[in-house]
Amino acid sequence: MNRTNQSTIIKEAINSYLDKGVTDKQDIYTKVVDELGVPRPTVRRVARDLRTELLQKIQILQSDMPKATVATTEEDE
């Protein structure tokens, strides 16, 4: 399994546990390691990459919010 596919599978597993309501980071890591049989440092690296991607998406979405607020205010006047 190449690194890209492995990362994608690990991200899906992490998201699956988050969707199921698991909130303890160490518990998620342990479950992913047990389920997929990948080394823990790999799971931690992929989790870091996932956090970075999500934060970038959040920043993009937040950057539009003030513009939308300003546009709405201008339209109301």
C-alpha positions in Angstrom: 0.0 0.0 0.0 1.5 3.3 -1.0 1.7 6.3 1.3 -1.2 8.3 -0.3 -3.6 5.4 -0.1 -2.5 4.6 3.4 -3.0 8.2 4.5 -6.4 8.3 3.0 -7.4 5.1 4.7 -6.1 6.3 8.1 -7.9 9.7 7.7 -11.2 7.9 6.9 -10.7 5.7 10.0 -10.0 8.7 12.2 -13.0 10.5 10.9 -15.1 7.4 11.4 -14.2 7.3 15.1 -14.9 11.1 15.4 -18.3 10.6 13.8 -19.0 7.8 16.3 -18.4 10.2 19.1 -15.0 9.1 20.3 -13.3 12.3 21.7 -10.1 11.0 23.3 -7.2 11.5 20.9 -5.1 8.6 22.3 -8.2 6.3 22.2 -8.7 7.2 18.5 -5.0 6.5 17.8 -5.1 3.2 19.6 -8.2 2.0 17.8 -6.8 3.0 14.4 -3.6 1.2 15.1 -5.5 -1.9 16.2 -7.9 -1.8 13.3 -5.4 -1.1 10.5 -2.2 -2.5 11.9 -0.2 0.6 11.0 2.5 2.1 13.3 1.3 4.6 15.8 3.7 7.3 14.6 2.2 7.0 11.2 -1.3 7.5 12.6 -0.1 10.6 14.5 1.5 12.0 11.4 -1.7 11.5 9.4 -3.7 13.0 12.2 -1.5 16.1 12.1 -1.9 16.4 8.4 -5.7 16.0 8.8 -5.7 18.8 11.5 -3.7 21.1 9.2 -6.1 20.5 6.2 -9.1 21.1 8.3 -7.7 24.3 9.8 -6.9 25.6 6.3 -10.4 24.9 5.2 -11.8 26.7 8.3 -9.6 29.7 7.7 -10.8 29.9 4.1 -14.4 29.7 5.2 -13.9 32.3 8.0 -12.1 34.7 5.6 -15.4 35.1 3.7 -17.5 35.8 6.7 -16.5 39.4 7.3 -17.0 40.2 3.6 -20.5 38.7 3.7 -21.4 40.8 6.8 -20.1 44.0 5.2 -22.0 43.3 2.0 -25.2 42.7 3.9 -24.7 45.9 5.9 -24.1 47.9 2.8 -27.2 46.5 1.1 -29.4 47.4 4.1 -28.4 51.0 3.9 
